[in-house]
Structure formats: structure tokens, C-alpha cells
Amino acid sequence: MKRRTFLAATAATLGITRSAQAAEGDYEVTRTEDEWREMLSDIEYRVMREEGTERAFSSDLHDLKAEGIYHCRGCDQRLYSSEHKYDSGTGWPSYWRAIDDSLIGTKPDRSLFMTRTEVHCSRCGSHLGHIFDDGPDPTGKRHCLNGVSLTFREAAA
């Protein structure tokens, strides 16, 4: 067995990482692993399909202040509005709510020896990030997202 395969299998067994679990499920938009790999860069695939995380402060969307809508990179579903974006100081684009709760899905993430709430696109299952209970009013939530999972469309002037 190759070392990389052995380490990945061991980590998965321990719950440290998860493979392309986001590809599983009953979603309106589905693609094969090869189709996802062809349309996404390596980092986009790792984050969106393997539930990875981009480096803090690496996203061009982190400091973006323009008015508009953030869409899922995997299926173009509208997810978050600039009206709900704020600077959480964490290094990732953060929002205190989605446009509508039906546009996202959540599930427990028990990796890294803790339990967090994972958030994904309800249309294609792409991993977006995590939701924490330390956000601003009125929701008290922080949707801490990976910028590589999103595309931005500026509002018409």
C-alpha cells in the first residue's frame, strides 16, 4: 500500500479527514468525480468535494466590499448577500445568515477531535465552510466560508 493511501485511510478511520463525501447525497445537480475535477482547480476540488479548508486571508472575497450576491461555484445557486457579510477577523469571508435557509444544508462535522456545524450548498452538496455561534446580532451566527467555494456577482448599478 502506498504511504499516501495508508495515511488517508488511517486519517479517515480516525475521523480526521473525509473523502469526497460531499459528492454523495440526493442533490439536484450531480456530477461524476471526473467532471468535478475537470471544472474545479485543485484547491477548489479539495475544499468543495473533500471538505477541506483554504488558508486564512487567501481569498480575494475576504476584503470585498461591493454590493452583490455570492453564488456557489459548483452550481451557481445564489447563497449569500453582501448585506449580510461582515468582518469576523477570522480570515475567511463571513456572513450572519444565508439569503434563505433552504439554499444551504448543514450536518455535524466531527473531524479534528471536535464537533462543528458544516454548511454546504443544498443544490449540489459542495462544502462551503462552517457555522459557529459567535456571530453578530440578529442571528448570533457566523457562516465562515471558503472563498474558493463561491463566485461573486456585483449588483447592477
Secondary structure, 3 states (H helix, E strand, C coil): CCHHHHHHHHHHHHCCCCCCHHHCCCCCCCCCHHHHHHHCCHHHHHHHCCCCCCCCCCCCCCCCCCCEEEEECCCCCEEEEHHHEECCCCCCCEECCCCCHHHEEEEEECHHHCCEEEEEECCCCCEEEEEECCCCCCCCCEEEECHHHEEEEECCC
